[in-house]
Amino acid sequence: AQSVTQPDIHITVSEGASLELRCNYSYGATPYLFWYVQSPGQGLQLLLKYFSGDTLVQGIKGFEAEFKRSQSSFNLRKPSVHWSDAAEYFCAVVPTGNQFYFGTGTSLTVIP
Amino acid sequence: DTEVTQTPKHLVMGMTNKKSLKCEQHMGHRAMYWYKQKAKKPPELMFVYSYEKLSINESVPSRFSPECPNSSLLNLHLHALQPEDSALYLCASSQTGGDYNEQFFGPGTRLTVL
């Protein structure tokens, strides 16, 4: 079955530490890939997206993600986390057309 | 203008009430979406409009009635809702045709059904 998996439901990191959030998908062809962030009670904000080309994608707020076709993964990274990064993070996949398939989300807590 | 606006921000309604949620964008996007999101869960697609025509209805109960009066405006009419319909309702828009473009999300309407 087609799916988007975010294996980590909740991650806690210290401020200043590095971060990696995992996303795996199971679709036949390479889909369009996105990472969104959602602060409590807010809408979703796009961090970055991958359509084609360079597999290392730079986004806003110092985030980057790397597409690995062999692993069907699109992991999100940040070298140094800030307290304001605490939020819910969603990976999303668009296999064809305009329909999004969201992962279940990863909740990030940042401790001082 | 790269913003999707939603009104109201919060809505409390009884099970016999009729209310409407409103979404607006002025980015020239011709696809608009309604999502329902429960706490700590991903958004669930409800409806998709493309060129002001309903193109996807994800088996949503008839107590939710979408309307797209023009290319900038999307409404969601609510009637006889249940407490389990309490959630954050998100609107989004995107371009259509050609290479895919990302969906731009509004801030949502927090709905509570008593």
Interface residues (C-beta under 8 A of the other chain):
Chain A: Y32 F34 Y36 G41 Q42 G43 L44 Q45 L46 K49 F51 E88 F90 V94 N98 Q99 F100 F102 G103 T104 G105 S107
Chain B: V4 Q6 A31 K40 K41 P42 P43 L45 V48 S50 I56 L88 L90 A92 S94 T96 D99 Y100 E102 Q103 F104 F105 G106 P107 G108 R110
